[in-house]
Amino acid sequence: MAHIPDSVRWSAIIPSLREHLLYQGKVRDTYNLPSLPTTLAQVARDTISIFDKVLKFLIPGKGESLTAITHFMFTRVLGDMPNHLIHRTSQKNIDMVRKVTQAHPDIPMGRTLFVRRAQVFPVEMIFRAMLGGSGYQDYLENNGVVAGVQLPPGIVKWSKLPAPLFTPSTKSTDGSDINITQEAARELLGIYYNQGVELCAEAYRRAYVHAETRGFILLDSKKEIGMITGHDGEEFLGLVDEVFTPDSSRYTGVDEYAFSMKNTTEPESHDKEKVRQWGKGIETPFRDKKGQLIKGINKLDPKDPEHLAFIAQIPEPRNLIAEVAEIYPKTAETLIGTTVKDYRPEMMF
């Protein structure tokens, strides 16, 4: 389980369900529902994580923005693709959730999704239409090899690839994810590798097309898959967790992307990239193996208690928080076509 600073750990806890808290991830709390053994409630906090580390401050409105985008993507963009979301597809679902909310009126519906239980595979299914981020770093450091795939020389950062590239990483319980090869992912996914890759590739294709219609470029995105338990007890492979949010994906504007490629600059982000860049600039008191002072919390160990204690005492960047607090709802509004506030009444139940 990822380390979560005490200052934000209980920021979105549901009092009536606290004893049924199953798991706390970097940005979501997951609850068992006593009367529904195959159903979970996932509640998005306003916490933010970078480089597998949860920061000590909140981004107001972030949880509701993530929830709205995920709900919209599952129900409108991905549509018929198998996933774990329970929504308005039947009167049975509507009645079921109504009973839950009546029993637990403190559930914050604007940041909650009801989902089916799933056994999640320990692989982050990352697809990149453009090569940047850690994928480009691997390209530079491994003589053009990314995820075990040899790419041609001379690729410019963030340039578009001939086809989206699958660049998986591990999904660690302690938050320290590591980029791996496609073959390593095949070993972890076993007989579900081909189906899982095809599912995520098609989801990425649909989301990329949708983003373009809204003036965005979906540079890259990570997804999770698992064996989902249906109400009839049968299991099926599907998408789980969040999809195509500013936490799991990199978005830039179509015009902004064209400008960045023309001028060889970083594309303007409509996600949490500004927080990543802030984190990379933090001076730390720690030294690397060469005795040099480490700059950037991206280079700190998410399992080292001293490193985590240092991150927890970094002063809150108030201007950055205010800036990012505007990015999330604006990105959500662009993707879903309405404000998060206006989308909420038709969300869920």
C-alpha positions as CSV (number, residue, x, y, z in Angstrom):
1,M,0.0,0.0,0.0
2,A,1.3,3.5,-0.9
3,H,2.5,5.7,1.9
4,I,-0.1,8.5,2.5
5,P,0.8,11.4,4.8
6,D,-1.4,11.7,7.9
7,S,-2.4,15.3,6.9
8,V,-4.4,13.9,3.9
9,R,-5.1,10.3,4.7
10,W,-8.5,10.8,6.2
11,S,-9.5,13.8,4.0
12,A,-12.5,12.0,2.4
13,I,-13.3,9.2,4.8
14,I,-16.9,8.1,5.0
15,P,-17.7,7.8,8.8
16,S,-20.5,5.3,8.4
17,L,-18.3,3.0,6.3
18,R,-15.0,3.5,8.1
19,E,-14.9,0.0,9.6
20,H,-15.5,-1.4,6.1
21,L,-12.5,0.5,4.5
22,L,-10.8,-2.1,2.4
23,Y,-7.9,-0.3,0.8
24,Q,-6.3,3.2,0.5
25,G,-4.5,3.9,-2.7
26,K,-2.7,7.1,-3.7
27,V,-5.9,8.9,-4.5
28,R,-8.8,6.6,-3.7
29,D,-10.4,4.9,-0.7
30,T,-12.1,1.6,-1.5
31,Y,-14.9,0.3,0.8
32,N,-16.7,-3.0,1.2
33,L,-20.5,-2.7,1.2
34,P,-21.9,-4.9,3.9
35,S,-25.1,-5.8,2.0
36,L,-23.5,-6.3,-1.4
37,P,-20.6,-8.8,-1.4
38,T,-19.7,-8.3,-5.0
39,T,-19.8,-4.5,-5.0
40,L,-17.3,-1.9,-3.8
41,A,-17.5,1.9,-3.4
42,Q,-14.5,3.8,-4.7
43,V,-14.1,7.4,-3.4
44,A,-11.6,9.8,-5.0
45,R,-9.8,12.1,-2.6
46,D,-8.3,15.4,-3.5
47,T,-4.9,14.0,-2.8
48,I,-2.2,14.2,-5.5
49,S,0.8,11.9,-6.1
50,I,3.9,12.3,-8.3
51,F,6.6,9.8,-8.9
52,D,4.7,7.2,-6.8
53,K,4.7,9.5,-3.8
54,V,1.6,11.1,-2.2
55,L,2.1,14.7,-1.3
56,K,0.9,16.3,1.9
57,F,-1.5,18.8,0.4
58,L,-4.9,18.6,-1.4
59,I,-6.0,20.0,-4.7
60,P,-9.6,21.3,-4.2
61,G,-12.1,19.7,-6.5
62,K,-9.7,17.2,-7.9
63,G,-11.6,14.1,-6.6
64,E,-14.9,15.2,-8.2
65,S,-13.1,16.0,-11.5
66,L,-11.5,12.5,-11.7
67,T,-14.8,10.8,-10.9
68,A,-16.7,12.7,-13.6
69,I,-14.1,12.0,-16.2
70,T,-13.9,8.3,-15.4
71,H,-17.7,7.9,-15.3
72,F,-18.0,9.8,-18.7
73,M,-15.2,7.7,-20.3
74,F,-16.6,4.4,-19.2
75,T,-20.2,5.2,-20.1
76,R,-19.9,7.4,-23.2
77,V,-16.5,6.9,-24.9
78,L,-15.7,3.3,-24.1
79,G,-19.4,2.3,-24.0
80,D,-19.6,-1.4,-24.7
81,M,-16.0,-2.2,-23.5
82,P,-16.0,-4.5,-20.4
83,N,-15.2,-2.6,-17.2
84,H,-16.0,-2.7,-13.5
85,L,-18.4,0.3,-13.3
86,I,-22.0,-0.2,-12.1
87,H,-24.3,2.5,-13.5
88,R,-27.8,3.1,-14.9
89,T,-28.0,0.1,-17.1
90,S,-30.9,-1.6,-15.2
91,Q,-33.5,-0.9,-12.6
92,K,-31.8,-3.5,-10.4
93,N,-28.6,-1.4,-10.4
94,I,-30.6,1.8,-9.6
95,D,-32.5,0.1,-6.7
96,M,-29.3,-1.4,-5.4
97,V,-27.4,1.9,-5.2
98,R,-30.5,3.7,-3.8
99,K,-30.5,1.3,-0.9
100,V,-26.8,1.8,-0.2
101,T,-27.1,5.6,-0.2
102,Q,-30.2,5.5,2.0
103,A,-28.2,3.3,4.5
104,H,-25.2,5.6,4.2
105,P,-26.3,9.1,3.4
106,D,-22.8,10.4,4.1
107,I,-21.4,8.9,0.9
108,P,-20.1,11.8,-1.2
109,M,-21.8,10.9,-4.5
110,G,-19.8,13.5,-6.5
111,R,-16.6,11.6,-5.9
112,T,-17.9,8.0,-5.6
113,L,-18.2,5.2,-8.1
114,F,-19.8,1.9,-7.4
115,V,-17.8,-0.9,-9.0
116,R,-17.6,-4.7,-9.1
117,R,-14.9,-6.6,-7.3
118,A,-11.9,-7.5,-9.3
119,Q,-8.6,-9.3,-9.1
120,V,-6.3,-6.7,-10.5
121,F,-3.2,-7.7,-12.5
122,P,0.1,-6.2,-11.3
123,V,0.8,-4.4,-14.5
124,E,0.2,-0.8,-15.5
125,M,-1.0,-0.9,-19.1
126,I,0.7,2.2,-20.6
127,F,0.2,3.3,-24.2
128,R,2.1,6.1,-25.8
129,A,1.1,7.8,-29.1
130,M,3.9,10.2,-28.6
131,L,7.2,9.3,-27.0
132,G,8.0,11.3,-23.9
133,G,8.2,11.0,-20.1
134,S,9.9,7.9,-18.7
135,G,9.5,6.2,-22.1
136,Y,11.7,8.8,-23.8
137,Q,14.2,8.5,-20.9
138,D,14.4,4.8,-21.5
139,Y,14.9,5.5,-25.2
140,L,17.9,7.7,-24.5
141,E,19.4,5.4,-21.9
142,N,18.9,2.0,-23.7
143,N,20.1,2.8,-27.2
144,G,16.6,3.3,-28.6
145,V,15.0,0.2,-26.9
146,V,11.7,0.9,-25.1
147,A,9.8,-1.8,-23.4
148,G,12.0,-4.3,-25.2
149,V,11.1,-2.8,-28.6
150,Q,13.9,-1.4,-30.8
151,L,12.8,2.0,-32.1
152,P,14.5,3.9,-34.9
153,P,17.3,6.4,-34.1
154,G,16.7,10.2,-33.9
155,I,13.2,10.3,-32.4
156,V,12.5,13.8,-31.1
157,K,10.9,13.9,-27.7
158,W,7.1,13.9,-27.9
159,S,7.1,13.2,-31.6
160,K,4.2,11.0,-32.8
161,L,5.0,7.3,-33.2
162,P,3.8,5.3,-36.2
163,A,1.4,3.5,-33.9
164,P,0.7,3.7,-30.1
165,L,3.4,1.8,-28.2
166,F,2.7,-0.5,-25.3
167,T,5.2,0.3,-22.6
168,P,4.1,-1.5,-19.4
169,S,5.3,-1.0,-15.9
170,T,4.9,-3.0,-12.7
171,K,2.0,-2.1,-10.4
172,S,3.6,-2.3,-6.9
173,T,1.7,-2.4,-3.7
174,D,4.2,0.1,-2.1
175,G,4.0,2.5,-5.0
176,S,7.4,1.9,-6.5
177,D,6.4,1.1,-10.1
178,I,9.2,0.1,-12.6
179,N,9.1,0.1,-16.4
180,I,9.3,-3.4,-17.8
181,T,9.4,-5.1,-21.3
182,Q,6.4,-6.3,-23.2
183,E,7.7,-9.9,-22.6
184,A,7.8,-9.3,-18.9
185,A,4.2,-8.1,-19.0
186,R,3.3,-11.2,-21.0
187,E,4.7,-13.4,-18.1
188,L,2.7,-11.4,-15.5
189,L,-0.6,-11.5,-17.5
190,G,-0.2,-15.1,-18.8
191,I,-3.1,-16.2,-21.0
192,Y,-4.7,-12.8,-20.7
193,Y,-1.9,-10.9,-22.3
194,N,-3.2,-10.6,-25.9
195,Q,-6.7,-9.9,-24.8
196,G,-5.6,-7.4,-22.2
197,V,-3.3,-5.5,-24.7
198,E,-6.0,-5.5,-27.4
199,L,-8.6,-4.2,-24.9
200,C,-6.4,-1.4,-23.7
201,A,-5.2,-0.5,-27.2
202,E,-8.8,-0.1,-28.4
203,A,-9.7,2.0,-25.3
204,Y,-6.7,4.2,-26.0
205,R,-7.7,4.6,-29.6
206,R,-11.2,5.6,-28.7
207,A,-10.1,8.1,-26.1
208,Y,-7.5,9.6,-28.4
209,V,-10.1,10.2,-31.1
210,H,-12.5,11.7,-28.5
211,A,-9.8,14.0,-27.1
212,E,-9.0,15.2,-30.6
213,T,-12.7,16.2,-31.1
214,R,-12.4,18.3,-28.0
215,G,-9.1,20.0,-29.0
216,F,-6.8,17.8,-27.0
217,I,-3.9,15.4,-27.8
218,L,-3.8,12.4,-25.5
219,L,0.0,12.0,-25.4
220,D,0.0,8.8,-23.3
221,S,-2.1,7.0,-20.7
222,K,-2.0,4.2,-18.3
223,K,-4.8,1.8,-17.5
224,E,-5.4,-1.2,-15.2
225,I,-7.1,-4.5,-16.0
226,G,-8.4,-7.3,-13.9
227,M,-10.7,-10.3,-13.6
228,I,-14.0,-8.7,-12.7
229,T,-16.7,-10.6,-10.7
230,G,-20.2,-10.1,-12.2
231,H,-23.4,-10.2,-10.2
232,D,-23.9,-13.8,-11.5
233,G,-20.5,-14.8,-10.0
234,E,-18.9,-15.2,-13.5
235,E,-15.5,-13.6,-14.0
236,F,-14.5,-11.6,-17.1
237,L,-11.5,-9.5,-18.1
238,G,-12.1,-5.8,-18.1
239,L,-10.9,-2.3,-17.3
240,V,-10.7,-1.2,-13.7
241,D,-9.8,1.8,-11.6
242,E,-9.8,5.2,-13.4
243,V,-9.5,5.8,-17.1
244,F,-8.2,8.8,-19.1
245,T,-8.1,11.3,-16.2
246,P,-5.4,14.0,-15.8
247,D,-3.8,11.6,-13.2
248,S,-3.5,8.6,-15.4
249,S,-3.0,10.5,-18.7
250,R,-1.1,13.3,-20.3
251,Y,-3.1,15.8,-22.2
252,T,-2.0,18.9,-24.3
253,G,-3.9,21.1,-26.7
254,V,-3.8,20.4,-30.4
255,D,-2.4,23.9,-31.1
256,E,-0.1,23.7,-28.1
257,Y,1.3,20.4,-29.3
258,A,2.0,21.8,-32.8
259,F,3.8,24.8,-31.2
260,S,5.9,22.6,-28.9
261,M,7.1,20.4,-31.8
262,K,7.9,23.4,-34.0
263,N,9.9,25.1,-31.2
264,T,11.3,21.9,-29.5
265,T,9.7,22.8,-26.2
266,E,7.7,20.8,-23.6
267,P,4.0,20.8,-24.6
268,E,1.7,22.8,-22.3
269,S,0.0,20.3,-19.9
270,H,-3.6,19.9,-19.0
271,D,-2.9,17.4,-16.3
272,K,-0.6,17.2,-13.2
273,E,2.6,17.8,-15.2
274,K,3.2,21.1,-13.5
275,V,3.3,19.3,-10.1
276,R,5.8,16.8,-11.5
277,Q,8.0,19.7,-12.7
278,W,7.8,21.4,-9.3
279,G,8.8,18.1,-7.7
280,K,11.8,17.7,-9.9
281,G,13.1,21.1,-8.7
282,I,13.0,20.4,-5.0
283,E,16.5,20.5,-3.4
284,T,17.0,17.6,-0.9
285,P,19.5,17.0,1.8
286,F,20.3,13.5,0.6
287,R,23.3,12.3,-1.5
288,D,23.5,9.8,-4.3
289,K,26.1,7.0,-4.7
290,K,28.5,9.5,-6.1
291,G,28.2,11.8,-3.1
292,Q,26.2,14.5,-5.1
293,L,23.2,16.2,-3.5
294,I,20.0,14.8,-4.9
295,K,17.7,17.3,-6.6
296,G,14.1,16.3,-7.2
297,I,11.8,14.1,-5.2
298,N,11.5,11.9,-8.4
299,K,14.9,10.6,-7.4
300,L,13.9,9.7,-3.8
301,D,12.9,6.2,-2.7
302,P,9.2,5.8,-2.0
303,K,10.1,3.1,0.5
304,D,12.7,5.0,2.5
305,P,11.2,6.5,5.7
306,E,13.7,9.4,5.8
307,H,12.9,10.3,2.2
308,L,9.1,10.2,3.0
309,A,9.6,12.3,6.1
310,F,11.4,14.9,4.1
311,I,8.7,15.0,1.4
312,A,6.1,15.4,4.2
313,Q,7.7,18.6,5.5
314,I,8.1,20.4,2.2
315,P,6.1,23.7,2.5
316,E,2.9,23.8,0.5
317,P,3.3,25.5,-2.9
318,R,0.1,27.6,-2.5
319,N,0.4,29.3,-6.0
320,L,0.9,25.9,-7.6
321,I,-2.1,24.4,-5.7
322,A,-4.3,27.2,-6.9
323,E,-3.1,26.8,-10.5
324,V,-3.6,23.0,-10.6
325,A,-7.0,23.4,-8.8
326,E,-8.1,25.2,-12.0
327,I,-6.6,22.6,-14.4
328,Y,-8.6,19.6,-13.2
329,P,-12.1,21.0,-13.6
330,K,-11.2,22.7,-16.9
331,T,-9.8,19.5,-18.3
332,A,-12.9,17.7,-17.1
333,E,-15.2,20.3,-18.7
334,T,-13.4,20.0,-22.0
335,L,-13.5,16.2,-22.1
336,I,-17.1,15.7,-20.9
337,G,-18.6,18.8,-22.5
338,T,-20.1,20.4,-19.4
339,T,-19.0,21.5,-16.0
340,V,-18.4,18.9,-13.3
341,K,-21.1,20.6,-11.2
342,D,-23.6,20.2,-14.1
343,Y,-22.5,16.7,-14.9
344,R,-23.0,15.4,-11.4
345,P,-26.8,15.2,-11.3
346,E,-26.8,12.8,-14.3
347,M,-23.8,10.9,-13.0
348,M,-24.3,7.6,-11.2
349,F,-27.7,7.3,-9.6
